[in-house]
Amino acid sequence: MNLTSIIKQPVLTEKSLQAASRGIFTFLVSPSANKDQIHQAVSQFYSVEVVSVHTQISKGKTYRLGRTRKFSTRPPRKIAFVQLKSGQTIDLFDIEESK
């Protein structure tokens, strides 16, 4: 698998930004990527040292289309929680609070 197609996008939510302050960064990754590939991709793109990678696969949810009886399903998602060496950060997750 190509390293550029492994990381789809970072997950920027309130919960993921709180985890980023503890050194754990969250990314939406390709469902077929394994932990070693995610480790290499994050190390290469962001020039950081990765300590550990945890993954979570969430099942695609079913939703209703309008007022009809038709249903559709969203595709499954794979999220990677990447812990970096202490003292290292990714600038993308540094969002200042507006006062």
C-alpha positions in Angstrom: 0.0 0.0 0.0 1.2 3.5 -0.8 2.1 5.6 2.2 0.3 8.6 0.8 -3.1 6.8 0.7 -2.9 5.5 4.3 -3.8 8.7 6.2 -7.0 10.3 4.9 -7.4 13.2 7.3 -6.9 14.2 10.9 -9.8 14.1 13.3 -10.3 17.6 14.8 -13.0 17.4 17.5 -13.1 18.7 21.1 -12.2 15.2 22.4 -9.3 14.7 20.0 -7.9 18.1 20.7 -8.0 17.3 24.5 -6.2 14.0 23.7 -3.6 15.9 21.6 -2.7 18.0 24.7 -1.7 14.6 26.3 0.3 13.6 23.2 -2.2 11.3 21.5 -3.2 12.4 18.0 -6.2 11.0 16.1 -6.4 10.3 12.3 -8.9 8.8 9.9 -7.0 6.1 8.0 -7.7 3.6 5.3 -9.6 0.5 6.5 -7.0 -1.8 5.0 -4.0 -0.2 6.7 -2.3 -2.0 9.5 -0.5 -0.5 12.6 3.0 -0.7 11.1 1.9 1.2 8.0 0.2 3.9 10.0 3.4 4.2 12.2 5.6 4.7 9.1 3.2 7.1 7.4 2.8 9.4 10.5 6.6 9.3 11.1 7.3 10.2 7.5 4.7 13.0 7.0 5.1 14.8 10.3 8.8 14.0 11.2 8.0 12.7 14.7 8.8 9.6 16.7 5.7 7.4 17.2 5.6 5.4 20.5 2.3 3.4 19.9 -0.6 3.1 17.5 -4.1 2.0 18.6 -6.9 1.5 16.0 -10.7 1.5 16.2 -13.0 0.2 13.5 -16.6 1.6 13.7 -19.4 0.0 11.8 -21.2 2.0 9.1 -24.5 3.4 10.4 -27.8 3.0 8.6 -29.8 6.1 7.9 -33.1 6.9 6.3 -33.4 8.8 3.0 -36.0 11.6 3.4 -39.6 10.4 4.1 -39.3 7.3 2.0 -38.9 3.8 3.2 -35.5 3.6 1.6 -32.4 3.1 3.8 -28.7 3.6 3.0 -25.6 2.7 4.9 -22.5 4.8 5.5 -19.2 3.0 5.0 -17.2 1.7 8.0 -14.4 4.0 9.3 -11.1 3.2 10.8 -9.6 5.6 13.3 -6.0 5.5 14.5 -4.8 6.9 17.9 -1.1 7.7 17.6 0.9 8.4 20.7 4.1 10.4 20.1 7.3 10.6 22.2 7.0 13.1 25.0 7.7 16.7 24.1 6.8 16.2 20.4 3.6 17.7 18.8 2.0 18.0 15.4 1.3 21.7 14.5 -2.0 20.9 12.9 -3.5 20.1 16.3 -2.4 23.3 17.9 -5.5 25.5 17.9 -5.5 28.6 20.1 -8.6 29.4 22.1 -10.2 32.7 21.2 -10.9 34.9 24.2 
